[in-house]
Amino acid sequence: MKTTKIKNLIKSTAQSEVTFTKACGEVRVMLCTTQASMIPTEFAPKGDSKVADCKDVVRVFDLEKNAWRSFRVDSVTKIVSMTEEGEVIDVNTVFTAE
C-alpha cells in the first residue's frame, strides 16, 4: 500500500524532494519528477520501458543530475512534493492514516 501511495504521489505532482538512505548508508536528497513536461527532450522516454517494473522501486528523473534514477520505497525517510499550482504536499500527511 505504501509503495502505491508513494508512486501515485510522485506521478501526480510536478516535482518531489525525496530523502532516502542509499544501499551504502549515505543519506541522499533528490529533486525529481515523472512529469514529461519537466524532462528534457533528450531524456524523455521513447516508448515502453524495457526495464522490469519492480514493485518496491520508484524510477524518477533527477532534476539536478539530469538523469534517470531510482530509489527503494523502504529507504524513504521523507517526501515533499509540489503540484503545478505550487501547493506543497508533505508525505507525512499522506501516510498518517496507515
C-alpha positions as CSV (number, residue, x, y, z in Angstrom):
1,M,0.0,0.0,0.0
2,K,2.8,2.5,0.9
3,T,4.6,1.8,-2.4
4,T,1.5,2.5,-4.4
5,K,0.8,5.8,-2.5
6,I,4.4,7.0,-3.0
7,K,4.3,6.2,-6.7
8,N,1.0,7.9,-7.1
9,L,2.1,11.0,-5.1
10,I,5.2,11.4,-7.3
11,K,3.3,10.8,-10.5
12,S,0.5,13.3,-9.6
13,T,2.8,16.2,-8.7
14,A,5.1,18.4,-10.7
15,Q,8.2,17.7,-8.6
16,S,9.2,16.0,-5.4
17,E,12.1,16.2,-3.0
18,V,12.8,12.7,-1.8
19,T,15.1,11.9,1.1
20,F,16.2,8.3,1.3
21,T,19.1,6.2,2.5
22,K,21.2,4.6,-0.2
23,A,22.4,1.0,0.0
24,C,25.8,2.2,1.1
25,G,24.2,4.0,4.1
26,E,24.6,7.5,2.6
27,V,21.5,9.8,3.0
28,R,20.5,11.4,-0.3
29,V,18.1,14.2,-1.1
30,M,16.9,14.2,-4.7
31,L,14.7,16.7,-6.5
32,C,12.8,14.6,-9.0
33,T,9.8,14.2,-11.3
34,T,7.9,11.9,-13.6
35,Q,6.2,14.7,-15.5
36,A,7.0,14.5,-19.2
37,S,6.8,18.3,-19.5
38,M,9.7,18.7,-17.0
39,I,12.0,16.2,-18.5
40,P,14.4,17.5,-21.2
41,T,13.6,16.1,-24.7
42,E,16.8,14.2,-25.0
43,F,16.0,12.2,-21.8
44,A,12.3,11.7,-22.4
45,P,11.1,8.1,-22.6
46,K,10.9,6.9,-26.2
47,G,8.2,4.3,-25.7
48,D,7.5,1.4,-23.4
49,S,10.3,0.8,-20.8
50,K,12.4,-2.3,-21.2
51,V,13.2,-2.2,-17.5
52,A,11.1,-4.5,-15.5
53,D,8.8,-2.7,-13.1
54,C,9.8,-3.6,-9.6
55,K,7.0,-3.0,-7.1
56,D,9.3,-1.7,-4.4
57,V,11.4,0.6,-6.6
58,V,10.4,4.0,-7.9
59,R,12.0,5.3,-11.1
60,V,12.2,9.1,-11.5
61,F,14.0,11.8,-13.4
62,D,16.6,13.6,-11.2
63,L,16.1,17.3,-12.0
64,E,19.6,18.3,-10.6
65,K,21.6,15.5,-12.3
66,N,19.6,15.4,-15.5
67,A,19.4,11.6,-15.4
68,W,17.1,8.8,-14.6
69,R,17.4,7.4,-11.0
70,S,15.6,5.1,-8.7
71,F,15.1,4.5,-5.0
72,R,13.7,1.8,-2.9
73,V,10.4,2.7,-1.1
74,D,11.5,1.2,2.2
75,S,14.6,3.5,2.2
76,V,12.5,6.7,2.0
77,T,12.6,8.9,5.1
78,K,10.8,12.0,3.7
79,I,9.0,13.2,0.7
80,V,7.8,16.8,0.0
81,S,6.0,17.3,-3.3
82,M,4.8,20.4,-5.2
83,T,1.9,20.5,-7.5
84,E,1.9,22.5,-10.7
85,E,-0.2,25.1,-8.9
86,G,2.5,25.5,-6.2
87,E,0.7,23.5,-3.5
88,V,3.2,21.7,-1.2
89,I,2.3,18.2,0.0
90,D,4.3,16.7,2.8
91,V,4.3,12.9,2.6
92,N,3.8,12.6,6.4
93,T,0.2,13.9,5.9
94,V,-0.5,11.3,3.2
95,F,0.6,8.4,5.4
96,T,-0.7,9.3,8.8
97,A,-3.8,7.2,8.3
98,E,-1.7,4.0,7.8
